[in-house]
Amino acid sequence: MKAGSAVPTRSYTYDGATPQSLAAFLLRECREHFCAYGHCKRALSKGRVKVDGVVAHAGAVVTAGQVVSFEPTHEVRLMQDAAGSTHRRIVYYERVPVVAETDHWAVVLKPPGLVKD
């Protein structure tokens, strides 16, 4: 993670034999970040997804060897309670300015009300 960024970029390489729509690829490979087809389309329309470093559009297609990257806004975690039931929990990422960091610590400007998990 570089200074100034609180959310790491996720990258995936498409290794399929035939071209595939980028939205379908995101939905299949990145389920912890894109729960529904609409989430994929929204991320593409807002310019949050890149293919080989270039911002992708909503109708984009990926081919073998291309690298798809994005900066996630949330992830879905499966949590198990004491009774053994599994529940989905959506964890949203908040961008916080990183003032300084080393391999062992970071100084951030935490906005009021932001809860640390």
Backbone bond lengths (Angstrom), bond angles and torsions (degrees), N, CA, C in turn:
res aa  C-N    CA-C-N  psi(-1)  N-CA   C-N-CA  omega(-1)  CA-C   N-CA-C  phi
1 M - - - 1.436 - - 1.522 108.54 -
2 K 1.331 117.18 132.38 1.454 120.15 -178.11 1.520 110.77 -93.49
3 A 1.332 116.58 158.29 1.457 121.05 179.13 1.519 109.13 -60.45
4 G 1.329 116.68 139.02 1.452 122.27 179.66 1.516 113.17 94.41
5 S 1.303 118.73 -6.96 1.459 121.91 -179.71 1.520 109.44 -122.83
6 A 1.327 116.65 129.15 1.452 120.50 -179.51 1.519 111.61 -101.16
7 V 1.327 118.52 -11.71 1.463 122.45 -177.54 1.522 108.78 -122.38
8 P 1.338 118.24 121.46 1.459 119.37 -179.98 1.528 111.71 -71.76
9 T 1.323 116.34 145.81 1.461 121.63 177.24 1.520 108.87 -76.77
10 R 1.316 117.21 137.54 1.462 122.48 176.62 1.524 108.39 -98.98
11 S 1.324 117.63 138.75 1.461 122.06 178.60 1.522 110.20 -131.46
12 Y 1.322 115.08 139.60 1.464 122.44 178.58 1.521 108.12 -135.96
13 T 1.324 117.34 140.55 1.464 121.68 177.04 1.514 108.62 -103.60
14 Y 1.333 115.59 129.70 1.462 120.24 178.57 1.520 108.56 -80.52
15 D 1.324 116.48 121.79 1.460 120.34 -178.34 1.520 112.55 -116.74
16 G 1.316 116.93 19.48 1.461 120.87 179.62 1.521 112.18 -74.39
17 A 1.312 115.89 157.83 1.468 121.48 -178.40 1.529 111.81 -81.32
18 T 1.331 117.50 -28.82 1.460 120.76 -178.71 1.528 109.93 -117.15
19 P 1.338 117.90 150.22 1.461 120.80 178.06 1.536 110.64 -59.22
20 Q 1.332 115.85 148.21 1.464 121.67 -178.37 1.522 108.83 -139.28
21 S 1.328 116.52 149.68 1.459 118.94 177.15 1.529 108.48 -63.90
22 L 1.325 116.23 142.12 1.453 121.45 -177.33 1.532 110.66 -63.56
23 A 1.326 117.59 -39.43 1.465 120.32 179.16 1.525 110.98 -61.77
24 A 1.326 118.01 -41.96 1.463 121.27 178.97 1.530 110.63 -66.11
25 F 1.330 117.38 -38.02 1.460 121.60 177.60 1.529 110.56 -62.90
26 L 1.332 117.14 -46.77 1.470 121.02 179.01 1.523 111.09 -60.06
27 L 1.317 116.28 -43.47 1.462 120.76 -179.07 1.529 111.30 -64.61
28 R 1.328 117.99 -37.49 1.459 121.67 -177.94 1.526 112.13 -78.51
29 E 1.331 117.45 -44.26 1.465 121.45 -172.75 1.529 114.54 -90.75
30 C 1.298 117.59 -23.12 1.474 121.14 -171.38 1.525 111.45 -122.60
31 R 1.331 117.36 47.24 1.461 122.19 -175.32 1.526 113.40 -59.87
32 E 1.337 117.88 -27.63 1.458 118.90 -179.26 1.529 111.74 -73.58
33 H 1.338 118.05 -12.25 1.464 121.59 179.89 1.527 112.84 -117.04
34 F 1.322 117.34 -27.13 1.459 121.74 -178.98 1.525 108.51 -124.43
35 C 1.325 116.62 98.14 1.467 122.27 -174.37 1.519 113.12 -81.77
36 A 1.320 117.00 -23.38 1.455 120.92 -176.12 1.528 109.13 -143.17
37 Y 1.316 115.72 159.71 1.465 121.72 -179.23 1.528 110.31 -58.61
38 G 1.333 117.16 -36.67 1.463 121.61 179.20 1.516 112.70 -61.41
39 H 1.343 117.14 -35.70 1.470 120.73 177.60 1.527 110.19 -63.63
40 C 1.334 116.43 -40.32 1.468 120.99 179.14 1.522 110.18 -63.66
41 K 1.323 116.91 -47.68 1.463 121.70 -178.66 1.527 110.79 -62.84
42 R 1.336 117.33 -39.13 1.463 121.55 -179.87 1.530 110.42 -65.57
43 A 1.334 116.84 -44.30 1.465 120.72 178.91 1.529 110.76 -61.83
44 L 1.323 116.83 -39.90 1.463 120.82 178.36 1.529 111.09 -67.16
45 S 1.328 117.49 -42.03 1.469 120.05 -178.61 1.525 112.01 -68.01
46 K 1.347 117.24 -25.89 1.462 120.86 178.93 1.527 112.64 -90.15
47 G 1.337 117.52 1.14 1.462 121.05 177.17 1.516 114.30 74.08
48 R 1.343 117.63 26.03 1.462 121.40 -177.86 1.528 113.55 -88.55
49 V 1.331 117.44 -6.49 1.472 121.12 -176.51 1.529 109.15 -115.62
50 K 1.335 115.73 135.01 1.465 121.11 178.15 1.522 109.52 -120.56
51 V 1.320 115.76 146.51 1.469 122.31 173.03 1.519 105.96 -120.04
52 D 1.319 116.03 119.77 1.465 122.66 -176.00 1.529 111.55 52.34
53 G 1.337 116.11 38.97 1.462 121.54 175.78 1.511 116.08 83.58
54 V 1.329 117.74 -1.16 1.467 122.08 -178.96 1.526 108.45 -110.81
55 V 1.341 117.27 135.02 1.463 121.46 179.95 1.526 109.11 -59.14
56 A 1.335 115.86 129.16 1.467 121.71 -177.44 1.524 110.74 -93.21
57 H 1.319 116.98 153.80 1.464 122.52 177.44 1.523 109.99 -102.35
58 A 1.318 116.35 171.70 1.465 121.47 -172.54 1.527 113.87 -61.35
59 G 1.299 119.79 -30.87 1.458 121.07 -177.87 1.520 113.80 -96.99
60 A 1.318 117.34 16.25 1.468 121.61 -174.56 1.526 112.16 -64.74
61 V 1.330 114.79 151.53 1.456 123.28 178.10 1.525 107.36 -123.36
62 V 1.332 117.52 139.02 1.468 120.94 176.46 1.522 109.39 -105.00
63 T 1.333 114.46 145.75 1.459 120.90 178.07 1.525 108.67 -122.88
64 A 1.315 116.25 168.39 1.467 122.20 -175.33 1.521 111.83 -52.37
65 G 1.340 115.54 132.91 1.450 122.10 176.48 1.511 115.92 89.09
66 Q 1.331 118.41 -10.79 1.458 119.81 179.87 1.524 110.41 -75.61
67 V 1.339 115.53 144.87 1.463 121.60 -179.36 1.527 108.82 -103.14
68 V 1.326 115.30 123.96 1.464 122.79 178.66 1.527 107.14 -103.30
69 S 1.332 116.81 127.48 1.459 119.96 179.58 1.518 110.30 -133.53
70 F 1.323 115.61 152.54 1.461 121.72 177.94 1.514 108.95 -159.22
71 E 1.319 115.27 159.99 1.454 122.25 176.06 1.524 106.20 -105.89
72 P 1.328 118.00 107.84 1.463 120.47 -173.63 1.526 113.45 -67.20
73 T 1.332 115.55 150.07 1.469 121.27 175.23 1.521 110.60 -101.50
74 H 1.341 116.45 -19.21 1.461 120.37 -179.55 1.527 109.23 -161.27
75 E 1.317 115.72 170.24 1.459 120.54 170.62 1.521 108.42 -144.50
76 V 1.304 115.81 156.11 1.457 121.92 179.24 1.517 107.99 -103.31
77 R 1.315 116.25 125.60 1.467 121.22 178.08 1.518 108.64 -115.45
78 L 1.312 115.84 139.65 1.458 120.48 174.86 1.517 107.95 -92.50
79 M 1.321 116.29 122.43 1.452 122.15 -177.74 1.527 108.43 -113.59
80 Q 1.309 116.67 145.29 1.458 121.30 178.32 1.525 108.35 -115.51
81 D 1.342 115.64 129.29 1.458 118.89 179.73 1.530 110.48 -88.23
82 A 1.320 116.42 179.38 1.468 121.81 -175.81 1.523 112.28 -61.89
83 A 1.338 117.33 -28.42 1.460 121.41 -179.43 1.527 112.33 -81.23
84 G 1.332 116.77 -6.58 1.460 120.18 179.05 1.513 114.20 95.04
85 S 1.334 118.17 0.68 1.466 121.60 178.46 1.524 109.88 -78.08
86 T 1.322 116.43 142.82 1.450 121.56 179.32 1.524 109.48 -100.94
87 H 1.331 115.62 134.32 1.464 122.09 -179.44 1.523 109.04 -129.96
88 R 1.335 115.24 146.93 1.464 120.08 174.51 1.521 109.07 -85.35
89 R 1.323 116.39 137.64 1.460 121.39 175.87 1.522 107.25 -129.43
90 I 1.321 117.05 124.43 1.452 121.18 178.83 1.525 107.84 -94.49
91 V 1.315 115.98 124.05 1.458 122.41 179.81 1.526 107.21 -109.29
92 Y 1.338 117.06 118.60 1.464 121.75 -179.86 1.518 109.72 -92.39
93 Y 1.319 115.45 139.20 1.457 121.18 177.03 1.522 108.18 -89.72
94 E 1.287 115.59 140.78 1.465 121.94 177.40 1.526 107.17 -116.03
95 R 1.314 116.93 130.83 1.466 120.18 176.05 1.518 108.34 -77.12
96 V 1.307 116.44 123.53 1.460 121.44 174.88 1.526 107.85 -125.25
97 P 1.324 116.79 138.01 1.462 119.00 179.37 1.531 111.27 -66.13
98 V 1.325 115.97 129.49 1.462 121.19 176.50 1.522 106.78 -94.98
99 V 1.336 116.52 118.01 1.462 121.84 -178.30 1.522 110.28 -80.89
100 A 1.325 116.76 -46.07 1.473 121.77 -179.42 1.523 108.19 -157.34
101 E 1.325 116.03 152.65 1.459 118.73 176.59 1.523 110.39 -155.58
102 T 1.326 114.09 155.38 1.462 122.06 172.63 1.517 106.17 -128.03
103 D 1.322 117.07 -168.19 1.463 120.34 176.79 1.526 111.77 -71.91
104 H 1.341 117.91 -13.39 1.458 120.92 -174.13 1.518 114.99 -117.85
105 W 1.320 119.73 -18.07 1.451 121.30 -178.01 1.526 110.42 -152.34
106 A 1.336 114.80 164.68 1.463 121.38 176.42 1.519 108.55 -143.69
107 V 1.323 115.82 145.97 1.459 121.99 174.62 1.520 106.52 -110.17
108 V 1.340 116.28 121.39 1.463 121.62 -178.63 1.519 109.82 -125.62
109 L 1.335 115.67 157.77 1.453 121.39 174.12 1.523 106.97 -98.13
110 K 1.324 116.62 96.36 1.466 122.29 -176.51 1.524 109.34 -82.93
111 P 1.343 117.17 123.35 1.464 119.29 177.67 1.528 111.06 -70.15
112 P 1.337 118.14 151.15 1.469 120.76 178.66 1.528 110.05 -59.69
113 G 1.305 117.00 139.41 1.462 121.70 177.35 1.515 114.77 91.46
114 L 1.309 118.05 -12.65 1.471 120.92 179.27 1.530 108.43 -75.42
115 V 1.321 115.96 124.05 1.459 121.24 -177.75 1.519 108.89 -94.76
116 K 1.328 117.10 132.09 1.466 122.10 176.99 1.520 108.12 -84.50
117 D 1.330 116.03 132.00 1.477 120.14 179.97 1.508 109.92 -98.15
